[in-house]
Amino acid sequence: MKQCNWYSGPPPHVGWWCTYKEGRFTRWRWWDGYKWSLFAIPSDPRIIAGEWAKTEALHQNQKWNNYWPENARVPRIDPRRTEVKDKL
């Protein structure tokens, strides 16, 4: 993972955000615009990650960064944008 700045407070939009790193595992949490979810790790099956995304985290003061994997299957976009420049 490249060097990233860590931020406090809410991220700029809804989505999965890198919130913590420990060793080789990156912890991703879903930000729904109001609260953070439990964390998922990259090796979690999609159905499990989806369940974690629906479950509110006990601690809401998460630090987050703007890291997004270069080989991600979907682009990092702000869902409020009307145009998507990145093609899937």
Secondary structure, DSSP 8 states (H G I E B T S, - for coil): ------B-S--SSSEEEEEEEETTEEEEEEE-SS-EEEEE-TTS-HHHHHHHHTSB-S-----BB----TT-SS----TT-S---S--
